[in-house]
Amino acid sequence: MYLSQREAIILDQLLYNHSGIPISSFQSLLQVSRRTVYREITNLEESLKTLNIQIVNERNKGYRLVGNAETLDMLREENTARNQYVFSKDERQDGIVTTLLVNESPVTAEALSQQFGVSLNTIYQDIDAIEDNLGIIRLNRLPAQGFMIQTDEITNRNIVATNIYNNLSSTNSIAYLSDLTEIGASLDKPFFLTFISDISLKTVLESFNQSDMTADRKMNDNQIRPVLIQLAYAIDRMKAGYAIADIVHIHQNVPSDVINLAYQITGYIAEQLKMNIPINERNLLVNQLEGINFKNKESIFNVNFDTQLSYKVQKLIRLVSEKTANDFRKDKRLYKGLISHIRAALKRIENDPITTFKDTSLELVVDQYNDLYAQVEASFKEVFATDISHEEVAYILMHFAAAYEAGPTFNYQPRLLVIVSHYGGTGKIIKERIDKQFHDIFQVDITQLSDIDQLDVGTYSMILSTTTLKHFPVEYHLISPIFSEHDIELLKDFIATYKIGHKNQLTNQFSNDNYKLTFEEMRDSIMIADGLLKQFKVVDVESKASVEETIQSLIQTLEPVEVSSKELVAQAIIKRYKTTPIGIPNTNMSLFHSVHANVKRPLFKVYNLSTPFSVEGMDRQTIQLQRVLLLLAPAPLDTNVKTVLGWISQSIIENNINTDLYNKGNEEALRNLLSRLFVEAIQESGKGDD
């Protein structure tokens, strides 16, 4: 149930006053006109309909609530739990900023004081601090009216969405959103989610669930959740009549499937809510989705394959390997995970270099791998020559840490049982405080004393109780019903002890490719590899006047069983050469490749040129091209062919030894390298991650 700030204040008064409240009292409390109070009460009544609760106005008495006694009691209990929640200073100031941005009219200090449960003096101190932090964004102090923050629409949305996401417990938000899609709105809505209407949240969730995203892509939930929040809040803003003033252009080189996905999502929302979504809003979502780390398989034959990024990711892995004396190049999955993640991270940095989403659960990873973190950060800045936030480095660190921890892992997350006399406000307060203080460290179960016989208490790492347990079979700790600072210290001491001897299960924090080749796929891969080896050659050729003419000459030497319509294939290769740097840095070779309908079978050959050419490398530096690596595949591209040729392309810059062999090795040395590569790759794919 979504309530505006004023609606929440009105409900709070009605819940505890049974005799009736005159409209003049609400006017005085809210510092608004009579007409505004009528509007807020009408909106509140609409929200309460789902609970079968009415607001009645009795002559000479005023407004009061009428409904089922049990429902009203439950509503009071939830309201009490919310009011007992103690905001930290940062949470409160983020909440104030969000409140001012969401409201179209000024908000009084008195209203903020009641909303956040602090004194007027504290609110004025918060306003001073907020004003300093906002920088060029203006906070208006309006005499006798209150406070307002005025900014452009996109900035408003970015700040609100960031504040909401940064202050959400992942456990509570995921549970609420899951309930929202399955059973509808529930009463215990996390405070910061109350700034977005349930209908917008639900429609956005449904739009993502029915889209091609969940069917064809692997998503990083920590990155997609901010986009969900941004889009749901944008819908509320559009409904309220707010529009983006400037024209929003789609960024260059955005894959067409990302554009189609954004338009599919917004199309669904427009249809469900019967509203018009302007092109600006659709394009904004395209750019936001571009910054999500989709786990797509990387291949040089993909239309959008970025050779420069591929080289830089390989260089990053090499630098971290050298600085830490751990050869991360051996982990085939590391490159795949990093190239997807870093592409998205660079887009996020480009789109919004100021606003960053916090993920406090990352600190545990950073603490455990502090030295590795420092080397990853330094190497990233050296390779990509750009500043990067602490959170982005920590996400990249997780990939390296998973590679480092490859091997047997043990369950890291301890299970915590909290026993309360009655699962209501107390249980929710304790769970929220644990989630806030120990973000995702514990698996927390809350149970009532009456239900304890249904649990296997021996499976929990630690047990807490708000009441004394007579004849309890295992050790437990008595805690305060409001989960005091002493109780927090108790859990901190437990964590310090528990970590000893436990290996961090980092590999669970992001998805890896656990795919195994089937027998048929393994057989086909072996046949493709065998065919490539049989036709592989290293050939000395005469250079022509230019790179383009030389490539045309090389293609003409191929057999009809390998390539037909040779001119068309040559044109395709030359077109890619002119648009993408393909020189391998610090070598004298370039990889020329193409997928074309006139290529009859997979092909890999090497050509030594009599005279070198100056060409641009993947690092944008000039190299002297003296060796051409030619990699061709038929179109449409068969999955197994793509996999096998991908082994070759990735191995070229996988490590310095391979690169040197491809650059200078003779035919026998390269054939041996390819044979070993195919054997190792097929064996590894056959094992999967078992």
PyMOL commands that set and color helices and strands:
alter all, ss='L'
color gray80, all
select helices_A, chain A and resi 5-15+23-30+34-51+69-84+89-102+109-116+120-134+153-166+170-182+191-195+198-209+212-216+221-239+256-273+279-290+307-324+328-330+332-351+362-368+370-384+390-404+425-437+449-454+457-459+485-498+506-509+519-535+547-556+566-579+639-652+656-664+667-687
alter helices_A, ss='H'
color red, helices_A
select strands_A, chain A and resi 54-58+62-66+138-142+146-150+415-420+443-448+462-465+477-478+538-541+589-596+603-616+622-634
alter strands_A, ss='S'
color yellow, strands_A
deselect
rebuild
show_as cartoon
